[in-house]
Amino acid sequence: MFILTTTEQALACVRVCQMLSNLYKDIRLFRFDDKTGEVYILSADELQIIVYPNGEWEFVNEPEL
């Protein structure tokens, strides 16, 4: 069974990518896992972010910005 992205998740991904862009961070990987429904974003300086289906997101490695 495949899970599709939610509207809340899609909007959160745009906000996170915009935040990274505002900080001049390259987005190196953007991956949607259709089994868990989570989006994984890897950015410059090894920033790792997970965006959950409910639109909540968190840093995986909680960097100091």
Secondary structure as the mmCIF struct_conf table of DSSP 4:
data_model
#
loop_
_struct_conf.conf_type_id
_struct_conf.id
_struct_conf.beg_label_comp_id
_struct_conf.beg_label_asym_id
_struct_conf.beg_label_seq_id
_struct_conf.end_label_comp_id
_struct_conf.end_label_asym_id
_struct_conf.end_label_seq_id
HELX_LH_PP_P HELX_LH_PP_P1 PHE A 2 THR A 6
HELX_RH_AL_P HELX_RH_AL_P1 THR A 7 ASN A 22
TURN_TY1_P TURN_TY1_P1 LEU A 23 TYR A 24
STRN STRN1 ILE A 27 ASP A 33
TURN_TY1_P TURN_TY1_P2 ASP A 34 GLY A 37
STRN STRN2 GLU A 38 SER A 43
HELX_RH_3T_P HELX_RH_3T_P1 ALA A 44 GLU A 46
STRN STRN3 LEU A 47 VAL A 51
TURN_TY1_P TURN_TY1_P3 PRO A 53 ASN A 54
BEND BEND1 GLY A 55 GLY A 55
STRN STRN4 TRP A 57 PHE A 59
BEND BEND2 VAL A 60 ASN A 61
#
